Amino acid sequence: MVVLAKPPALDQISLVRSPEPGGGSPFLGVPAVDLCSPGAALAVVDACERFGFFKVVNHGVPAGVADRLEAEAVAFFARPQAEKDASGPADPLGYGSKRIGRNGDMGWLEYLLLAVDQGSAVSKASPVPSSSLRDAVNEYVGAVRGVAASVLEAVAEGLGVAPRDALSRMVADAGSDQVFRVNHYPPCPLLQRLPDSCSVTGFGEHTDPQLVSVLRSNGTAGLQLALRDGRWVPVPPDRDAFVVIVGDSLEVYTHTYT
């Protein structure tokens, strides 16, 4: 999720130059999969193998669920810095700004990272700043967990893996490692003094370690994904869809089937 608010005091963020258009086959856009379609399983597997990402529609998550979470996130990131800092520093859970993880990576963002338990509820170990935000996160995570399960069942079906819940049951397992993250990318004053070809790093280049990542954005652009030939392509925001990214764990689990 991406939300906008007034910028906090972030500094020392890498400047990057926008990539030049490369060769190779034209990219026709992020493939969209209708999860209610009879051909969803094969479409999911095809997108996973060709791109490693896709977006899903007809996913069953009510718009109001995402809207409530977005409103709570906007309200949290609009708080005074001292109030936000009270929910951090992220270690790794909690509120963090500009420092991403423990390896020294930095980006022009602030975020809230929360652990989620098997019951689709925010873990008591997570420093949630308000009960209303906790309720909104719990509602959202419960709905999106269903999307992840549907995608993983489609992967299993499309690859001929039995039983059909061989992958999705790992999402529901009480010992599974699941996290929820809200990223906020504030406006950057530096960009006003730079050429249009330059930008700042928000959340830098990375792969995700889990089975799948399920992303939702508001109307703000910025997400980019890498193609097999090394080109980076923008993902236009779509409030009605979720972007699904294949994680390292899913690639390992399914490598003998592809």
C-alpha atoms as one frame of an Amber mdcrd trajectory, in Angstrom:
protein
   0.000   0.000   0.000   1.187   3.532  -0.763  -0.106   6.595   1.056   0.796
  10.264   0.876   1.308  12.782   3.656   3.645  15.664   4.455   7.293  14.630
   4.237   9.214  13.777   7.399  12.842  14.761   7.782  14.531  12.117   5.654
  18.035  12.579   4.311  20.973  10.854   2.650  18.850   8.908   0.180  20.394
   7.622  -3.042  19.634   9.424  -6.282  19.016   7.229  -9.301  18.728   8.021
 -12.982  15.661   6.724 -14.751  16.528   3.707 -16.950  16.778   4.212 -20.672
  14.347   2.199 -22.810  15.976  -1.125 -23.612  15.652  -3.630 -26.405  13.846
  -6.923 -26.315  10.191  -7.694 -26.847   7.739  -4.897 -26.072   6.226  -5.204
 -22.614   2.457  -5.207 -22.995   1.634  -4.602 -19.364   1.252  -6.549 -16.152
  -0.840  -9.653 -16.903  -4.239  -9.655 -15.199  -5.825 -12.847 -13.893  -9.514
 -13.157 -13.080  -9.541 -15.451 -10.053 -13.153 -16.429 -10.841 -12.295 -17.539
 -14.371 -12.244 -21.281 -15.203  -8.779 -20.763 -16.675  -7.357 -18.963 -13.640
  -4.981 -21.769 -12.614  -3.243 -21.961 -15.977  -3.165 -18.168 -16.280  -1.521
 -17.834 -12.858   1.142 -20.425 -13.660   1.830 -18.833 -17.049   2.298 -15.408
 -15.445   4.528 -16.862 -12.722   6.769 -18.608 -15.237   6.968 -15.733 -17.737
   7.177 -12.738 -15.424   7.142 -13.702 -11.758   4.347 -11.204 -11.146   0.763
 -10.465 -12.159  -2.324  -8.713 -10.863  -5.564 -10.345  -9.782  -9.119  -9.090
 -10.223 -12.401 -10.550  -8.956 -10.450 -11.392  -5.827 -13.347 -11.108  -3.401
 -11.914  -8.390  -1.150 -14.564  -5.694  -0.567 -13.418  -2.203  -1.517 -14.420
  -0.881   1.892 -11.911  -3.146   3.633  -8.980  -1.602   1.771 -10.434   1.905
   2.052 -10.683   1.674   5.840  -7.088   0.534   6.131  -5.901   3.271   3.800
  -7.685   5.925   5.859  -6.086   4.634   9.060  -2.655   4.526   7.425  -2.997
   8.077   6.118  -3.957   9.239   9.601  -1.003   7.460  11.200   1.637   8.841
   8.839   0.175  12.339   9.212   0.873  12.280  12.958   3.691  14.341  14.470
   7.048  12.625  14.132   7.366  12.106  17.894   4.109  10.145  17.979   5.207
   7.923  15.108   8.592   7.356  16.703   6.796   6.004  19.772   5.858   2.950
  17.667   9.502   2.300  16.759  12.275   1.949  16.043  11.619  -1.063  13.828
  13.625  -4.023  15.155  12.377  -5.404  12.833   8.719  -4.772  13.809   7.231
  -1.354  14.348   7.636   2.061  12.786  10.724   2.843  10.755  11.926   5.606
   8.468  14.614   5.641   5.773  16.493   2.630   7.224  15.263  -0.598   5.622
  16.171  -3.750   7.509  19.447  -4.418   9.272  21.886  -4.284   6.350  22.218
  -0.519   6.103  19.877  -0.090   3.113  18.202   3.303   2.960  15.256   4.711
   1.070  13.002   7.753   0.895  10.137   6.198   2.845   8.661   5.494   6.220
   6.778   2.332   7.080   4.970   0.251   9.656   5.905  -3.446   9.814   3.664
  -5.795  11.801   3.662  -9.536  12.487   0.449 -11.437  11.754  -0.521 -14.634
  13.532  -2.427 -17.657  12.228  -5.786 -16.169  13.134  -5.293 -13.251  10.732
  -4.738 -10.927  13.675  -1.877  -8.582  14.408   0.498 -10.232  16.856   0.534
  -8.752  20.344   4.285  -8.362  19.881   3.677  -5.753  17.168   3.640  -2.129
  18.373   0.355  -0.996  16.767  -0.226   2.703  17.529  -4.035   2.580  17.875
  -6.890   0.132  18.305  -8.632   1.479  15.198  -5.551   0.795  13.078  -5.244
  -2.677  14.611  -8.880  -3.421  13.737  -8.415  -2.169  10.175  -5.249  -4.233
   9.711  -6.907  -7.361  11.109  -9.868  -6.963   8.760  -7.621  -6.342   5.760
  -5.191  -9.165   6.494  -8.041 -11.627   6.967  -9.384 -10.758   3.523  -6.039
 -10.688   1.729  -4.996 -13.997   3.288  -7.824 -15.468   1.218  -6.344 -13.934
  -1.934  -2.942 -15.460  -1.184  -4.536 -18.851  -0.541  -6.486 -18.692  -3.812
  -3.341 -17.814  -5.749  -1.345 -20.644  -4.161  -4.142 -23.130  -4.849  -4.172
 -21.960  -8.462  -0.409 -22.523  -8.661  -0.787 -26.052  -7.299  -3.649 -26.843
  -9.662  -1.879 -25.397 -12.681   1.285 -27.384 -11.948  -0.589 -30.585 -11.157
   0.523 -30.602  -7.522  -1.639 -32.675  -5.184  -3.342 -32.017  -2.898  -4.637
 -28.670  -4.113  -3.894 -27.044  -0.761  -0.292 -28.275  -0.657   0.943 -24.678
  -0.858  -1.974 -22.687   0.532  -2.036 -24.570   3.815   1.388 -23.128   4.565
  -0.279 -19.712   4.700  -2.730 -20.984   7.325  -0.163 -22.908   9.368   0.160
 -21.569  12.909   3.939 -21.536  12.620   4.075 -19.663   9.328   6.078 -16.445
   9.169   3.786 -13.711   7.896   4.169  -9.962   8.042   2.114  -6.965   7.010
   3.757  -3.787   5.832   2.445  -0.323   5.023   4.899   1.847   3.093   4.589
   5.618   2.846   6.634   7.467   0.207   6.562  11.185   1.065   7.039  13.919
  -1.554  10.732  14.641  -2.031  11.791  18.317  -2.134  15.096  17.339  -3.776
  13.296  16.337  -6.970  12.265  19.925  -7.604  15.927  20.775  -8.241  16.792
  17.707 -10.332  16.274  16.801 -14.000  13.169  14.796 -14.857  15.432  11.820
 -15.581  16.433  11.597 -11.899  14.501  10.224  -8.966  15.145   9.019  -5.442
  15.131   5.460  -4.182  12.028   4.614  -2.187  12.215   0.916  -1.423  15.241
  -0.268  -3.377  15.780  -3.248  -5.649  15.079  -6.539  -3.862  13.382  -9.917
  -4.002  10.883 -11.107  -1.416  11.779 -14.198   0.658   8.246 -15.457   1.287
   5.869 -17.538  -0.850   4.060 -14.567  -2.383   3.681 -10.865  -1.747   0.225
  -9.363  -2.249   0.419  -5.607  -2.867  -2.183  -2.882  -3.114  -1.561   0.739
  -4.007  -3.702   3.815  -3.883  -3.631   6.120  -6.886   0.097   6.820  -6.535
   2.523   5.463  -9.134   6.042   4.298  -8.295   6.142   0.499  -8.201   8.560
  -1.014 -10.722   9.219  -4.678 -11.483  12.131  -6.310 -13.295  11.750  -8.404
 -16.435  13.941 -11.402 -17.196  16.057  -9.336 -19.587  16.903  -6.849 -16.839
  14.520  -4.100 -17.890  12.519  -2.346 -15.196   8.894  -1.604 -16.030   6.434
   0.635 -14.174   3.270  -0.838 -12.699   0.382   1.627 -13.045  -1.643   1.879
  -9.818  -4.953   0.006  -9.841  -7.118   0.369  -6.745  -9.359  -2.520  -7.812
  -6.607  -5.113  -8.208  -3.854  -6.689  -6.151  -0.359  -7.198  -7.540   1.049
 -10.626  -6.706   4.822 -11.153  -6.726   6.395 -14.603  -6.641   8.668 -14.913
  -3.625  11.925 -16.814  -3.309  10.287 -19.574  -1.244   7.640 -20.326  -3.875
  10.303 -20.476  -6.563  12.240 -23.021  -4.501   9.169 -25.110  -3.652   8.006
 -25.343  -7.274  11.275 -25.537  -9.217  10.864 -29.265  -9.954   7.455 -28.650
 -11.541   8.466 -25.937 -13.992
